[in-house]
Amino acid sequence: MFGKVFRLLLFLTVGLLLVLVGLSFLVLENQPAVTRATTPTPEDVQDARAFLHGVRASIETDTHAAPFETTESQLNSVLTLGARFIPGFRGRIEVVADVVIGTVSVPVPGTGQSTWLNLFVTAPAFEGQFAFSHVAVGSLSLPPGGALNLARIGANMAFGTRLGDTVLSSATAMRIQEDMVSFDLAIDEIGKNGVMRGVFGTLRGSELPDTQDIDRYYVLIRDAMEDGILPTEGSYLPYLQFTLAAALEGSATEGIPNAYTSAIFALTRICGARDFTMVVGGLAGGAALTDKGWRTDCKDLTLNERIDSRRHFTTAAALQAASNRGFAVSVGEFKELYDSLNAEKGGFDFTDLAANNSGIRMSNRLMAVPAEDWLGLMSRITEENNVIVTFDDIPQLMSRDTFQEKYGDVDSPEYQAKLALIETRIDALTLHR
C-alpha cells in the first residue's frame, strides 16, 4: 500500500514539474518586451505631480463621482517614477483608438536580467465596471476576467485593507479621446486612507500607527511651542531632542517603531515640507487639530542654518519611518528634478539630497534598536552635525543645463558617485559611528 502511495506521489510531483517547465517556456522569455528602462526626467516629475494633483482633486470632491483627466504622457511618467522602486522594472502605456495598452517587463531574480517576465494587458473604455479585454504573460494568453480577479485578490492580500476591491470599484467609467483618458472616480475618505495605509504598510513591512497617536504627539509639540519650551527661531535641534524624548516615553505602550513614526509624523506636519500631506494623505493625522488657537510656528527655525534643510531632513525622516529607503530616497530625488524646471526654486541641489539622506539614516538608526539603547543614542545628539552632514564641498543649486553637463542624469556614474560621497559622510556622523 505504501509503495503505491509513494509511486502516486512521485508521479504527481514529476508531472507537476513537467507542467511548470512547460509553462516556463511560454511565460518566461530571454528578452524584455520593453527594451529600455526609462530614466526619470524633470518633465516626468512634472507630469506625475499633475497626475497626483488631478486624482486628489477628483476624489476629494463632494460629488458622488468626479471626472479626472490624464494623458498617455502622464501615465507613462507615473510608470517611470514608480519603476524606481522595483529593480529592473520596465513599463510602457499606449493609448490607441478606444483602448489603453500596458506592457510590463520584470527580470526574474537571480538570472542577471537574462530571463524576463513580460505582461501585456489591454483595457477598453467602459461605463460601469472596469474590465480587461486581453491579458497575456509571455506567449500565454489568460482569461481576462480571471486575470483581473486574480489581480484584485493579490492586491487585497499584499496590501491589506481590501485595496484591490477599493481601486477596482473607484473607477466607474473610462472614456478615451485621442491620447486623453478620462475617468469617473468615487472614493470616500475611508477608501482613500485605506489605500494609502495599505501601500505604506506594505512598504514599511508592518501596519502604520493610528492617526490618534500622531495627533497626541502633535498636540504635545504644539503645546510645548506655545508654552515657550521650544523656540520659534534659531536651531531646530531642540525640536528633534524633544520629539525623540516624547517617542521614547511613548514606546512603553506603543513600541519604538510606532512611537517614533507617530512622533516624527507629528513633527513633520508642523515643521516639514508642505507636500508631506500630499504624499501620505490623511495618514498624517486629524485635520481638526490644525485650528486650536496656537499662535506659534517654526517657519524661522533652521538646520545647517537653512530653513529648507530643516524641511527636507524632517520630511525624509518621516517618509522613511512610514515606508522604506527606496521610496524615501526617490521622493527626494524627484523633488530635485522638479526644482530643476523651476527658476524660482533655483535648480537641482545636492545639499537637499544630503539633508534628505541624513534624515532617512536617522530614522533607520533609531528604528533599528530597542528602547533601552535610545538614551545612549540620544546622548550623542548634542549639536546639529551629529545628525546631519555639513554641506562643505557638496554641490548646491545648479540649473538643469549645468546638471546635465556635469552629471548627465540620475543613473550616471558621476551622479551615483556624488550620492556615495554623501553616504560616506553620513557614516561618519556621531549618531552612526
N, C-alpha and C positions, 0 to 999 in steps of 0.2 A: 504494500500500500504506500509506504513511504517512498519507494522508488518511483512509483507512478506520479505522485505529487511533485517529487523533485524534477522529473522529466518535464512535467507540465509547466512548472515554474521556469525551468531553463528555456523551454520552447517560447514561452511568453516574453521572457527577457530578451532573447535573441531577436524575436520578431519585433519587439518594440525598438531595439537598437537599429534594426534594418529600416524600420519606418522613419526613425529620426534621421538616419544617414540619408535616406532618400529625400526627405523633406529639406534637409540642409542644402542639397543640390538645387532645389527650387527656390529656397528662401535666401540663402547666403550667396553673395557674389564677390568677385575679386576686384571689382571697380565700383566706386561710388556713383550713384545716379546724378548727384550734384557734384560736378567735377572739381569745384574750387570753394574753399571756405572763404567767406567774405569778412574782411577786417572792418570793424566799425569806423565810420567817418562822422564828422560833426553833423552832417546832414541826416545821418541815420538817427542820431540822438534827438535832433530837432523833430524829425518825423515821429519818433517814438513818444516824445513828450506830447506832441499834438494828439496822437492816438490816445494816450492815457488821459489827457485832459478831456477829450471827447467822450470817452467811456464814463468817466466820473460825472461829467455834467449830465449825461443821459440817465444814469442810474440814480442820481440824487434829485431828479425832478419829482414833483408831487403827483404827476400824472401816472396812470397805470403802466403805460408803455411809451417810451420816448424814442424818437429816431436818433440813430447815431450813424454818421457817415465817415467812411475811411476810403483809402485808395490802395491800389496794388503796391505803390511805393512805401506807404506807411506800414502795411502788413509785412513787407519784406524787411523793413528796418527793425520792426519789433522782433522778427525772427533772427535777424543778425545779432541784435543785442542779447537776446535770450541764449543764443548759441555759445556765448562766452561762459555760461555756467555749466556746460556739458562738454568735456574734452572731445574734440574731433567731430562734433555735431555740425552738420551742414543742412541747410534747408532753402527752399525756394517756393514762392507762391505766384501763380499766374491767374489773372482774371481774363477769361476768354468767353465771349458770347454771353451765355446765361449761367456759367458755372465758375467756381473757384477751384483751381487745381493746386494741390500741395504735394511737394516731393521732399522727402527727408532721407538723409543718409547718415548712419551712425556706425563707426568702426566697432567690430567685435573685440571686446577686451582681450588682451594677451596675444593678439595677432599682428601687432605693429602696423595697423592700418592696411593689412594685406587682404582682409576679409571684411565685407560690409553687409549691413542690413539696410536695404532700401525699401522705403514705404511710399506708396502712391495712393492718394485719396482725391476724389472729386466730389464736390458738394454743389448741388444745383440751387438756384433761387427757390425760395419756398414761402408759404404762408401757413402758419400754424405750428408745424413740427419739423425741426431740423432733421435732415437725413443725408446719408452718403448715397451717391449713385454708382460709385465704383471704388473698390479698395483692393489693393494688391500688395503683397510682401514679396519682393523679388519677382519671380515669374509666376508666383502662386496667387491666383485671384481668390478673394474671400467674399462670403455673402455680406453685402453692405450693412444690412440690418444687424446681423450677428456681430460684425466688427464694431459697430457703433455701441452696441450694448456692452460688449467686452471692454471698450474704452471707458464707458461710463462706470462700470463696476470697478475697473482698475483704478480710476481716479478716486472713487469712493474709498477704496482700500488703502491707496497710497497716501492720500492727503487727509482722510477722515472728514468729518462734518458734512458728509454726503456731497462733496464738491462736484462730483460728476453729475449728479442729479440737478444741482443748482445751476451749473453752467449750461447744461442742455435745455433746461426749462426757461432760462433767462432770455433767450432769443426767440421771439415769437414770429419773426418774419425776416427775410433777407431778399433784397432787390439789387439787381446789377444793371448798371448803365455805363457802357464803355469800361473804363478802369475804376469806376466808382462803385463801392459796395455800401449799401445802406441796410442797417439792422434796426429792428424794433426791440428794445431791451426793457426788461422789467425785473429788477432785483430789489427786494426790500432791504431794510437796514440789517436784519438778521442774516440774510443771504450774503450781503456784501462782507460783513465781518466774518461770516463763516468761511467764505472763500479765502480771505486774507489770513485768517487764523490757520486754516489747513495748509496753505502754501508755506507760511513761515514756520509752522510747527514741523513740517517735513524737512525744510532746510536746516532747522535747528536740531532735529532729532528728538524732540520732546515737546509737549504742549507748552504754549505760552502762558504766563501768569494771567490771572483775571484782571480786567481793567479796574476793578475796585481797588486792587493792591497798588496799581500805578497811581490812581487818584490819591490814595493815602500818602504816598511819598510826595506827590505834587503839592498837596496842602502843607506838608511838613516843611518843604523847601521854601515855598512862598511865604509861609508864616515867619520863617527864620529871616527872610529878606525884609519883611515888613517890620520885624522887631529889631532890626539892626544887627542881628547876629552875623549875617552875611553882608558883605559890602556891595555897593552898587557901582563901584568904579575900581580901577586898578587890576590886580592879578585875579585870575579866575581860579587859582589854586584852592582857596578856601571852600569853594563850591564842590570841588572834587573830594576834598577831605571830608566835608560834612556829609555828602551823599554816600560815600563809602562807609562811613561810620554808621549811618542810618541803615544801610543794607546789611551790615554785619549784625546789627541788633535784630533786624527783621528775619535774618536767616535762621534764628532759633525755631521759628514756626514754619517758615516758607522754604527753607533750604537755600544754599548760596546761589545756585543758578537763577532761581526765580526771584529771589530778593534783589540780586544785582540787576537783573533785567528790568524789574519794575522800577527800581530807583533810577537807573540810567535813562529809561524811557521818560520818566517824570522830569528829570533834569533836561533832557533834550527838548521836551515841549516848552520849557522855559527859556533855555539858553542855546538851543541848537538851531539848525537851518530851518527856514520856513517850509522847505519842500519835504520835511520829515513826515508830516501827516499825510502828504500826498502819496508817499511811498507805502506807508503802513496802514493808511485808512483809519478806521475807528479804533484800532488796537492801541493807539497811543493814550487812551484814557477818555473820560467823560467830558463832553463839551460843556456840560452845566457848570463845571468848575472854573471856566475861563472868566467868569464875572462874579467875584466875591468881594469886590471893593478894594482889591490890592492896588496900591499906588506905585510900588517899586518895580523895577525891571533890571535886566542885566545887559542892556544894549551897549554899555560902555566898557564892559569887562573884556579883558584881553588875555590871550595866551601867546607866548612869544611876542608880546607887545602888539599883537594883531587881533582884531575882532573876528575876522574871517577864519583865523586858525582855531579860535575857540569853537566856532560853529562846526567847522569840518571835523575837528577832533571828537567832539561830543556826539555828533550825528553818526559818524562812522562807528564809534564805540557801541552805540545803541543798535545799529543795524547788525553789527557782528553778534551782539548778545541775542538778537532775535532770529538770526539766520545762520550763515556760515561765512567763512573768509572769502570764498569766491564771489558771493553776492555783494558783500560789503565793499570789497576792493573794486569790483566792476562798476558799482554805482558811483563811486568817487571818480573813477576813470571817465565814465560817461559825462559827469558834470564838467570836467575839464575840457573834454571835446566840445561840449555845447558852448562853454565860455569862449572857445577859440573863434566862434562865429560872431560873437557879440563884442563890439568895440567898447561898449560901456563896461563890460566885465574885465576887459584888459587882455584876455587871451588865455593860453594854456599855462599852468603854473605848477611846477613840480613841488613847490613848498606846500601847496594844498594837498597833494598826494602824500607828502611826508606827514602832515597833520592827520590825514585820514588813517594812514597805516599805523601811526603811533597810537591812535585811539583804538583801532582794531586789536593791536597787540596788547594793550592794557586789558581789554575785555577777555582776550584769550588767557592771559596770565591769571587774572582774578577768578575766572570761572573754572579754572582747571585745578584749583587747590581746595582743600576742606576749610571750614570756618576757623579751625584752630591755627591755621597758617596765616590768616588775614592780618592779624595785629603786626606780625613781622613784616609783611609786605607793605602795610600802611605806614609803618615807621620809616620806610625807605622814601616815602613821598613827602619830602620837606621843601622842595622847590620845583618849579615848573619843569626844568630839564631833567628831572628824574623820570618823567613820563612821556615827554615829547622831545624829539630831536631838535637841536639848533638848526637854523637854516643856512649856516655858513656853506658857501660853495654849491648850494643846491639851486639850480636854475629857477628863476622866478618868471614873471609874466613875459610871454612871448606871443607874437602874432601867429596865425595859422601858417603863413608862409615860412616864418622862421622855424617853427616847429618841424614842418615837413622837410626843410632844408637840412636841419641838424639830426632829426630822429626818424624821418620817414613816416612811420605810422606806429600804432601801439603794439604791433607784433615784431618790430625790427629789433635786431641785436643791440643797437645803440639805446633804444628805449628801455629794454629789459635790463641792460647794464646799469642804467640810472636807478631803476627800481631796486636792483640788488644792492647798490650803494646805500640807499635809504634803509633797507632792511638791516644791513651790517651796522649802521649807526644806531638803529633801534636796539639791536642785540647788546650794545654797549651801555645802554641806559641803566641806571641804578636799579630800577624796578625789575629788569630782566636778567641782570648779571647773577 
